Amino acid sequence: MKIITHKLALIGFGNVGQGLATIIADKSAQLEAFGMKVQIAAVSDPIKGSIYNPNGLDAELLLKTVQSGITLDTLTAPYTGWSAKRTIEEADVDTVVELAYTDLKTGEPALTHMETALRRGLNVITTNKGPIALHYDRLMKLAKENNAHLRVEGTVMSGTPPLLFGLEHLVAAGITKIEGILNGTTNYIITRMMEGKSYSEALRETQELGYAEADPAGDVEGYDAAAKVVILANLLMKQSLKMEDVDREGITKLTPEDIANAKEDNECVKLIGRIESSSEGCKAEVRPLRIPLSHPLSSIQGATNAITYTTDILGEVTLIGTGAGRMETGYAIIADLIAIHKEHARSASGQVEKEVRL
């Protein structure tokens, strides 16, 4: 079997980048058995430093360095201290993994990073919701024009694959509605409220556990879930939604009385992201909803995510999995890289079958 080497530039080396590096270090044998070698050639992070070696970097050494509190540019390499922009423009790689922070207002700086890479003809893999929720069509057009791949599985539900599952396995089933628990932080808060905690107590607990940020507005006001609704609608239901098209309400007004009233009626409360397509158009929303205990999403507890697809042929199909985590999100990048590898392998063998591209 011919081994194809995939050379990566990581833009950002926080939790997700380190999760990816851990998988590359630990699972190299499994990946090579599949015919692929994954090599980190460059890392650029504004805090942890920047380093580039055309011959590849040792993933374990990168991890040990940052976990020791030492910046990457202290390591020996041909090039250090490069900005993200210079890394993308000059590094000899074939795939840029964009892991900069998420901005749901402009998509920057990740948007510029991704556009720069795609214009070079480099593949882009991202777990960054901002650019994909705001500018997917623009980025996909660039990818096609430059014969590059844009893959975004990790933008929704982390390593659990709702996009790939919908695009590949439900493509002919006729998806008419998608509804899901798309934010683990809010689901954890609601779960704790169902157990008797107040909203403020449950929120403080999620912050102590590291699920919620010091400023939790992105989660509790529903912005994070709304971005995922936009991505699901546009990729799986061929819509052209924008963030402002989502009717959004968070959980900040949820009270113990709301929870108790739902229980009395054999229902539960969940923050649901929903897209429904009909002859009248497409309706998208994120809001706390009361759902019957018979609903597939009613049993989802804690920080777990889940998504239910309603289809013409199969009825309801539910996918449940982890919606966050360094290793889980790191694996989403590996899954996207495997998909790119399979396309390359088919092209190399002369086969004409074409895989669905995100």
Buried (B, 14 or more C-beta within 10 A) or exposed (E): EEEBEBBBBBBBBBBBBBBBBBBBBEBBEEBEEBBBBBBBBBBBBBEBBBBBBEEBBBBEEBBEBBEEEEBBBEBEBEBBEBEBBBBBBBBEBBBBBBBBEBBBEEBBBBBBBBBBBBBBEBBBBBBBBBBBBBBBEBBBEBBEEBEBBBBBBBBBBBBBBBBBBBBEBBEEBEBBBBBBBBBBBBBBBBBBBBEEBEBEEBBBBBBEEEBBEEEBEBBBBBBBBBBBBBBBBBBBBEBEBEBEBBBBBBBBEBEEEBBEEBBEEEBBBBBBBBBBBEEEEBBBBBBBBBBEEEBBBBEBBEBBBBBBBBBEEEEEBBBBBBBBBBBBBBBBBBBBBBBBBBBBBBEEEEEEEEBEBB
